[in-house]
Amino acid sequence: MNENAHTEHILLTGGTGMTGRRITARLAEAGVRTRVGSRSGDPRFDWHDRSTWDAVLDGVTGVYLCYHPDLAFPGAAETVAAFAERAARAGVRRMALLSGRGEERAQLAEQLVREVFPGLAVLRCAMFAQDFSESFLLGPVLAGTVALPMPDVPEPFVDLDDVAEVAVRTLTEDGHAGALYELTGPKALTFAEATAAVSEVAGREVTYQVVSAEEFVDLVVGAGESAELGHGLVALLGEILDGRNVRPADGVERALGRSATPFADYVRKTADTWR
């Protein structure tokens, strides 16, 4: 942590989300002031209301960019770049972008943001281990079947605690300006292997099933989400789970000087969620 961390003031867009709340907690523990950007915050922040941008950027030294629902969605790259340009004009010194590994639209966002903020640190991730316990796979795990509209391609699931630690480093320390960190776990697992690992500690049977795109959208709608989100997830998952991200990357090791957290360690520390 930077010796002058107490003088930092970090804005976290998506600060109440899976990565944001972890980063916020770590910064608070280190005595770093934070501001969570949200529509219910004070000052209020909304990606789609540019009149809210200046107030939320006032006085901050660093910005964590996390666009919801994903940089792959239409218009996301342009919106994030416009906000980054506003942040640069406001005097922000450090910026980190949560990006998508293997996502063409996410890499367009990286390019557009770097054009206005060359010191951007990029954190590229694909599937999070915590997708099984905090996101769209939790319900299926508890129901006993994880069903996705693609073959069972191996994925090096990254632990969100690793992602948060890397983000904190990039937002509070020198030496990360312009960096690109591809963040993965140390080993790729198929979804069948991942669900088997969950089964072992959860005391319940969890299996993996391949379904059609239409069946998957029906499952998303049945879970209370919109068909639009379901179709967006089909497109996104089809892109990142086509084999392009099978190989583990060394971003965690380069950023933190240690190995990435194995999926088995994540499963052990999360077991109570599934029991």
Order of alpha helices (4+ residues) and beta strands (2+ residues): beta-alpha-beta-alpha-beta-alpha-beta-alpha-beta-alpha-alpha-beta-alpha-beta-alpha-beta-alpha-alpha-alpha-alpha
